[in-house]
């Protein structure tokens, strides 16, 4: 499994949005919702294995920005949804697509092929498959990501041993 670098996330978001994404390494923060908004995560498994081996976790601002950008939602609508702390099923579906495409970041020639096995959304402490990945993480990358004109959000890549 390929170790993900900041430029990999930047390239993915640039490709999906058609706009430059500003990505920089950030300090580690707790992986849980805050201020009444959830975190969202894509959980990845290797083909032929049910054990989760990686996760991409995004906070509420980045989840809405990435989902909205992918769907071509006007920035004003995304900003209003952020202000109202509102996420609808359409945004969840678009975020699922972003997280599904992100699986390609983990794959490299000759290595295990990872795929999106599911997603998680939580306001509290992570549980289930997300907690499994957190507890077995051997590589963690915390990033601040800006998809202008939306506010900066956070993205964490977790890779298990």
C-alpha positions in Angstrom: 0.0 0.0 0.0 1.3 3.4 -1.0 2.0 5.9 1.7 -0.1 9.0 0.9 1.6 12.4 0.7 0.1 15.9 0.8 0.6 16.4 -3.0 -1.4 13.2 -3.6 -4.4 14.8 -1.8 -3.8 18.1 -3.6 -3.8 16.5 -7.0 -6.9 14.4 -6.3 -8.9 17.5 -5.2 -7.5 19.6 -8.1 -8.6 16.8 -10.5 -12.1 16.5 -9.0 -12.8 20.2 -8.6 -11.0 21.7 -11.6 -9.7 24.3 -9.2 -6.5 24.5 -7.1 -6.7 23.0 -3.7 -4.4 24.4 -1.0 -3.1 21.6 1.1 -0.6 21.9 4.0 0.5 19.6 6.8 -1.4 20.3 10.1 -1.0 19.3 13.7 -2.7 16.1 14.9 -6.3 16.7 16.2 -8.9 14.4 17.7 -10.9 12.5 15.2 -14.4 13.3 16.3 -17.2 15.8 15.5 -17.2 19.2 17.0 -19.5 22.2 17.4 -22.5 20.0 16.6 -21.1 18.9 13.3 -19.9 15.3 12.4 -16.8 14.0 10.8 -17.0 11.7 7.8 -14.7 8.8 6.9 -14.1 6.5 4.1 -13.0 3.0 5.2 -10.8 1.0 2.9 -10.1 -2.7 2.7 -7.8 -4.8 0.5 -9.5 -7.0 -2.2 -10.2 -10.4 -0.6 -9.9 -9.1 2.9 -12.6 -7.7 5.2 -10.3 -6.1 7.7 -10.1 -2.3 7.4 -6.6 -1.2 6.6 -7.0 2.6 5.8 -9.3 5.5 6.3 -9.7 9.0 5.0 -11.4 11.3 7.6 -12.7 14.7 6.7 -14.3 17.3 8.9 -17.7 19.0 8.2 -16.4 22.0 6.3 -14.2 20.0 4.0 -16.9 17.3 3.5 -19.4 19.9 2.3 -16.8 21.7 0.2 -15.5 18.6 -1.5 -19.1 17.2 -2.1 -20.4 20.5 -3.3 -17.5 21.2 -5.6 -17.8 17.7 -7.2 -21.5 18.3 -7.9 -20.9 21.9 -9.2 -23.0 23.4 -6.4 -22.6 27.2 -6.3 -20.2 28.3 -3.6 -22.8 30.5 -2.0 -25.1 27.4 -1.4 -22.1 25.5 0.1 -21.3 28.4 2.4 -25.0 28.7 3.5 -25.1 25.0 4.3 -21.9 25.3 6.3 -23.4 28.2 8.2 -26.6 26.3 8.9 -24.7 23.1 9.7 -26.8 21.3 7.1 -25.9 18.2 5.1 -28.4 16.4 2.9 -28.4 13.0 1.3 -27.1 14.5 -2.0 -24.1 15.9 -0.3 -23.5 12.5 1.4 -23.7 10.7 -2.0 -21.2 13.2 -3.5 -18.9 12.8 -0.6 -19.1 9.0 -1.0 -17.9 9.4 -4.6 -15.0 11.6 -3.5 -14.0 9.0 -0.9 -14.5 6.2 -3.5 -12.1 7.9 -5.9 -9.7 8.5 -3.1 -9.2 4.7 -2.9 -7.0 5.1 -6.0 -4.4 7.0 -3.9 -3.6 3.9 -1.9 -3.0 1.6 -4.9 0.3 1.0 -6.6 1.5 -1.5 -9.2 2.3 -4.8 -7.6 0.8 -3.8 -4.3 -2.5 -4.6 -2.6 -5.6 -3.1 -4.2 -7.7 -1.1 -1.8 -11.3 -0.3 -2.3 -13.9 1.7 -0.4 -15.7 -0.7 1.8 -18.0 1.9 3.4 -18.3 5.2 5.1 -18.8 6.4 8.7 -20.4 9.6 10.0 -20.1 10.4 13.7 -20.5 13.3 16.2 -18.7 11.4 19.0 -15.8 9.1 19.5 -15.3 6.9 16.4 -16.4 3.3 16.7 -16.6 0.2 14.5 -14.3 0.0 11.5 -13.1 3.5 11.9 -12.0 2.8 15.5 -10.3 -0.4 14.2 -8.2 1.6 11.7 -7.4 4.3 14.3 -6.3 1.7 16.8 -4.0 -0.1 14.3 -2.6 3.0 12.5 1.0 2.9 11.5 1.0 6.0 9.3 -1.0 9.2 9.9 -1.1 12.3 7.8 -3.1 15.4 9.1 -3.8 18.1 6.6 -5.5 21.5 6.4 -7.3 21.8 3.0 -8.8 24.8 1.4 -11.2 24.6 -1.6 -11.8 28.3 -2.1 -14.0 30.1 -1.4 -15.0 27.6 1.3 -13.4 27.8 4.7 -10.4 25.6 5.5 -11.2 22.0 6.5 -9.2 19.1 7.9 -8.4 15.8 6.3 -6.6 12.9 8.0 -5.3 9.8 6.2 -4.8 6.7 8.4 -3.0 3.7 7.2 -2.8 0.5 9.3 0.2 -1.8 9.5 
